[in-house]
Amino acid sequence: MLRTPADGTRLRILAWLGEPDTAGRGLTAGDVAACLGVPRTAALAHLRLLTSLGLLRLTGQDEDPRYHRDEIRLAEVTQLFEKGW
């Protein structure tokens, strides 16, 4: 979790998913790739890591699921860092 890229890509994804216009509908890997200007496979790598850490959750079972922030897990992680973990 602490191995965040120097350019803050994963933090940017989390921030984007927290914006009101994207929070409700979520984002696909294609959306993230287009926004970041990277191949879909690179976007998927970031999304899968964030999902495996429990920071994102998936909705939809189709070929292109949507990613959403897990606000409860994000609050727990934030609290850990605030306590000096």
Secondary structure, DSSP 8 states (H G I E B T S, - for coil): -----TT-HHHHHHHHHHSHHHHTT-B-HHHHHHHHTS-HHHHHHHHHHHHHTTSEEEE--SSS-EEEE-HHHHHHHHHHHHTT-
